[in-house]
Amino acid sequence: MKPFQYRLESLLEDRKRTETDARKQFSHIAGVFHSHEEELAQRRTRYEEACRRSQDPGRPLTVEDVRNRILYKDYLHNTVEEQKKITEEARRQMEREREKLVQARKNLKVLDKHKEQQYNSFLKERDRQEQGLMDELAVMRFSHRKRG
């Protein structure tokens, strides 16, 4: 009997590559998302620090100092809001990549399961054929002994 050969092996290999590529892409996008999250946290910290400093009555402030602090706080607030949008878009992209990865894993699992079933069928058929040969040999031996 021929050795087991899965007829969809090339498709299985393609799905393995697809799953690997999806995993790498997800990993990359997740890294980008986390860097955006870190940037957002840093911007929030700078904004909160600026708010605390503006409430600190350390020395008397001129009108120009107050105006500059307000402008700086507004600038920091805008950068935080901008970074929130960037981070949220990165989160959505990461979720899309996660879905692609999940789908690629499902597709791979289906073919792996199919290959396993085909291999088990192959083994059963091989065992059945071997058993048939063994039965035939036993009959031959028995009839040879009977004649002799």
C-alpha positions as CSV (number, residue, x, y, z in Angstrom):
1,M,0.0,0.0,0.0
2,K,1.2,3.5,-0.8
3,P,2.2,5.8,2.1
4,F,-0.4,8.3,3.3
5,Q,-0.6,11.4,1.1
6,Y,-3.0,14.2,2.0
7,R,-4.5,15.4,-1.3
8,L,-5.1,18.9,0.1
9,E,-1.6,19.3,1.5
10,S,-0.9,22.4,-0.7
11,L,-4.1,24.1,0.6
12,L,-3.1,23.2,4.2
13,E,0.3,24.7,3.7
14,D,-1.3,27.8,2.3
15,R,-3.6,28.1,5.3
16,K,-0.6,27.7,7.6
17,R,1.2,30.5,5.9
18,T,-2.0,32.6,6.0
19,E,-2.3,32.0,9.8
20,T,1.3,32.8,10.3
21,D,1.0,36.0,8.3
22,A,-2.1,37.0,10.2
23,R,-0.4,36.3,13.6
24,K,2.6,38.5,12.6
25,Q,0.3,41.3,11.3
26,F,-1.8,41.2,14.5
27,S,1.4,41.2,16.6
28,H,2.7,44.3,14.7
29,I,-0.6,46.1,14.9
30,A,-1.0,45.3,18.6
31,G,2.5,46.8,19.2
32,V,1.5,49.9,17.3
33,F,-1.7,50.1,19.4
34,H,0.2,49.8,22.7
35,S,2.7,52.5,21.7
36,H,-0.3,54.8,21.0
37,E,-1.7,53.9,24.4
38,E,1.6,54.8,26.0
39,E,1.8,58.1,24.2
40,L,-1.8,58.9,25.3
41,A,-0.9,58.1,28.9
42,Q,2.2,60.4,28.7
43,R,0.1,63.2,27.2
44,R,-2.5,62.8,29.9
45,T,0.2,63.0,32.5
46,R,1.7,66.2,31.0
47,Y,-1.8,67.7,30.9
48,E,-2.6,66.8,34.5
49,E,0.7,68.1,35.6
50,A,0.1,71.4,33.8
51,C,-3.3,71.6,35.5
52,R,-1.8,71.1,38.9
53,R,0.9,73.7,38.3
54,S,-1.6,76.2,37.2
55,Q,-3.4,75.8,40.5
56,D,-0.2,76.2,42.5
57,P,-0.1,79.7,44.1
58,G,3.7,79.6,44.3
59,R,4.3,83.2,43.1
60,P,2.2,86.0,41.8
61,L,1.5,85.7,38.1
62,T,1.2,88.3,35.5
63,V,-1.7,88.4,33.1
64,E,0.7,87.2,30.4
65,D,1.7,84.2,32.6
66,V,-1.9,83.2,33.2
67,R,-2.6,83.6,29.4
68,N,0.4,81.4,28.6
69,R,-0.6,78.7,31.1
70,I,-4.2,78.7,29.7
71,L,-2.9,78.4,26.1
72,Y,-0.5,75.6,27.2
73,K,-3.2,73.7,28.9
74,D,-5.5,74.1,25.9
75,Y,-2.7,72.8,23.7
76,L,-2.1,69.8,25.9
77,H,-5.8,69.1,26.1
78,N,-6.0,69.2,22.3
79,T,-3.0,66.8,22.0
80,V,-4.7,64.4,24.4
81,E,-7.9,64.5,22.4
82,E,-6.0,64.0,19.1
83,Q,-4.1,61.1,20.6
84,K,-7.4,59.5,21.9
85,K,-8.7,59.5,18.3
86,I,-5.4,57.9,17.0
87,T,-5.5,55.3,19.8
88,E,-9.1,54.5,19.1
89,E,-8.4,54.0,15.4
90,A,-5.4,51.8,16.3
91,R,-7.7,49.8,18.6
92,R,-10.3,49.3,15.8
93,Q,-7.5,48.2,13.4
94,M,-6.2,45.8,16.0
95,E,-9.7,44.3,16.4
96,R,-10.0,43.9,12.7
97,E,-6.6,42.1,12.6
98,R,-7.7,39.9,15.6
99,E,-10.8,38.9,13.6
100,K,-8.6,38.0,10.6
101,L,-6.4,35.9,12.9
102,V,-9.3,34.1,14.5
103,Q,-10.7,33.3,11.0
104,A,-7.3,32.1,9.7
105,R,-7.0,29.8,12.8
106,K,-10.5,28.4,12.2
107,N,-9.7,27.7,8.6
108,L,-6.5,26.0,9.5
109,K,-8.2,24.0,12.2
110,V,-10.8,22.7,9.8
111,L,-8.2,21.4,7.4
112,D,-6.1,20.0,10.2
113,K,-9.1,18.1,11.4
114,H,-9.9,16.9,7.9
115,K,-6.3,15.7,7.4
116,E,-6.5,13.8,10.7
117,Q,-9.8,12.1,9.7
118,Q,-8.3,11.2,6.3
119,Y,-5.2,9.8,8.0
120,N,-7.4,7.7,10.4
121,S,-9.4,6.4,7.4
122,F,-6.1,5.5,5.7
123,L,-4.9,3.6,8.8
124,K,-8.2,1.7,9.1
125,E,-8.1,0.8,5.4
126,R,-4.4,-0.3,5.7
127,D,-5.3,-2.4,8.8
128,R,-8.3,-3.9,6.9
129,Q,-6.0,-4.9,4.0
130,E,-3.4,-6.3,6.2
131,Q,-6.0,-8.3,8.1
132,G,-7.3,-9.6,4.7
133,L,-3.7,-10.7,3.8
134,M,-3.2,-12.4,7.2
135,D,-6.5,-14.2,6.8
136,E,-5.5,-15.4,3.3
137,L,-2.1,-16.6,4.6
138,A,-3.9,-18.5,7.4
139,V,-6.2,-20.2,5.0
140,M,-3.2,-21.1,2.8
141,R,-1.3,-22.6,5.7
142,F,-4.3,-24.5,6.9
143,S,-5.0,-26.0,3.4
144,H,-1.3,-26.7,3.0
145,R,-1.2,-28.6,6.4
146,K,-4.4,-30.5,5.5
147,R,-2.8,-31.8,2.3
148,G,0.5,-32.7,3.9
